[in-house]
């Protein structure tokens, strides 16, 4: 958790590149297997999007979801992070002009997490993503 917060401090201090570099450590063990790794990678993706690099953000979230989502769905605490990750993944894809790839992810939020706070934002983004 301390490494995640340290990276956030760099971002808040106006050094997003240093934050991105620090968050890169959450892609591999030992930090990659920590419970906070999915949030660290989400933060990295958000920083990439803020730097106008949505393709890299989408790639980070693709890898993150592949590695972490199955375990998160089985964890009562972290399961609520899944629609958050999916929404940001879809938003990054849409920003990278890959709306066709974003649509099924948004549909999965609406279907699998209809009671989530992310269901309505997913519906709105889905309207924009679908041709």
C-alpha positions in Angstrom: 0.0 0.0 0.0 2.8 2.4 0.8 4.3 2.0 -2.7 0.9 2.7 -4.2 0.5 5.9 -2.1 4.0 6.9 -2.9 3.2 6.8 -6.6 0.0 8.8 -6.0 2.1 11.5 -4.2 4.2 11.9 -7.3 1.1 12.3 -9.4 -0.4 14.8 -7.0 2.9 16.7 -6.9 2.7 17.2 -10.7 5.1 14.5 -11.8 2.8 11.9 -13.6 5.7 10.4 -15.5 7.4 9.4 -12.2 4.1 8.1 -10.9 3.6 6.0 -14.0 7.1 4.6 -13.6 6.6 3.8 -9.9 3.2 2.1 -10.7 4.9 -0.1 -13.3 6.3 -2.2 -10.5 2.8 -3.5 -9.8 2.9 -5.5 -13.1 5.3 -8.1 -11.7 5.8 -9.8 -8.4 6.1 -9.1 -5.5 3.9 -6.0 -5.9 2.0 -7.6 -8.8 0.5 -10.1 -6.4 -0.5 -7.6 -3.7 -4.2 -7.0 -3.1 -3.8 -3.4 -4.1 -2.2 -4.2 -7.5 -5.4 -3.8 -9.5 -6.0 -0.3 -8.1 -2.3 0.7 -8.8 -2.7 -0.4 -12.4 -6.0 1.5 -12.7 -4.2 4.6 -11.4 -1.5 4.0 -14.0 -4.1 3.8 -16.7 -5.7 6.9 -15.5 -2.4 8.8 -15.7 -1.8 7.4 -19.3 -5.3 8.7 -20.3 -4.6 12.1 -18.7 -1.4 12.2 -20.8 -3.5 11.6 -23.9 -2.3 8.0 -24.3 -5.5 6.0 -24.2 -4.1 3.1 -26.1 -1.5 2.5 -23.4 -4.2 2.9 -20.8 -6.3 0.3 -22.5 -3.3 -2.1 -22.7 -2.6 -1.7 -19.0 -6.2 -2.5 -18.1 -6.4 -5.4 -20.5 -3.5 -7.0 -18.8 -4.8 -6.0 -15.3 -8.2 -7.5 -15.9 -6.7 -10.7 -17.4 -4.4 -11.2 -14.4 -6.6 -10.0 -11.5 -10.3 -10.0 -12.4 -11.0 -13.8 -11.7 -9.5 -13.5 -8.2 -11.3 -10.2 -7.5 -14.7 -11.7 -8.4 -14.1 -14.3 -5.7 -13.2 -11.7 -3.1 -16.1 -10.1 -1.3 -14.2 -6.8 -0.8 -12.5 -6.5 -4.1 -15.4 -7.7 -6.3 -16.8 -4.2 -6.2 -13.6 -3.0 -8.1 -14.5 -5.1 -11.1 -17.1 -2.8 -12.7 -14.8 0.2 -11.9 -11.9 -1.5 -13.8 -14.3 -2.5 -16.7 -15.7 1.0 -17.0 -12.2 2.6 -17.2 -11.1 -0.1 -19.6 -14.0 0.7 -21.9 -13.5 4.4 -21.6 -9.8 4.0 -22.6 -10.8 1.9 -25.6 -13.4 4.4 -26.7 -10.8 7.2 -26.3 -8.4 5.2 -28.4 -11.1 5.0 -31.2 -11.9 1.3 -30.4 -15.5 1.8 -29.6 -16.4 -1.7 -31.0 -14.1 -3.3 -28.4 -15.5 -1.0 -25.6 -19.2 -1.9 -26.2 -19.1 -5.5 -25.0 -17.2 -4.5 -21.8 -19.9 -1.9 -21.1 -22.6 -4.4 -21.8 -21.0 -6.7 -19.3 -21.2 -4.0 -16.6 -24.9 -3.4 -17.2 -25.6 -7.2 -17.3 -23.3 -8.4 -14.5 -23.4 -5.4 -12.1 -26.8 -3.9 -12.7 -27.0 -2.8 -9.1 -23.6 -1.2 -9.2 -22.9 2.6 -9.2 -21.1 1.9 -12.5 -24.2 0.5 -14.3 -25.7 3.9 -15.3 -22.4 5.4 -16.4 -21.8 2.3 -18.4 -25.3 2.7 -20.1 -24.4 6.3 -21.0 -21.0 5.4 -22.4 -22.5 2.5 -24.3 -24.9 4.9 -26.1 -21.8 6.8 -27.3 -19.8 3.7 -28.1 -22.4 1.9 -30.2 -22.7 3.2 -33.7 
